Amino acid sequence: MDDLGAPISYLTLEEGVPVYASDEAKVGKVGRILADFELDVFEGIVIETHVLPPTSRYLDAEHIAELHERGVVLGIDSETVDGLPNRPPA
């Protein structure tokens, strides 16, 4: 896994940064950050896992272990991520 930089808040997380499972496998990139910014509630992220065909998966905030400047680390392994249902990009 690359150097992911300093820990950050969901408020500064950028779309497009890589997402890594707990076993350090790259499983996609951040497609969307889901939050209620007015209430300061982080709900999770949508990750883009494949380009063709476009595939994305929703991850609740409880599955996210760390947010960094240049990447997200999940609290679940890549096999579990692969088992999540595919969702069309929104």
Secondary structure, DSSP 8 states (H G I E B T S, - for coil): -----SB--GGG--TT-EEE-TTS-EEEEEEEEEEETTTTEEEEEEEEEETTTTEEEEEEGGGEEEEETTEEEESS-HHHHHHS--B---
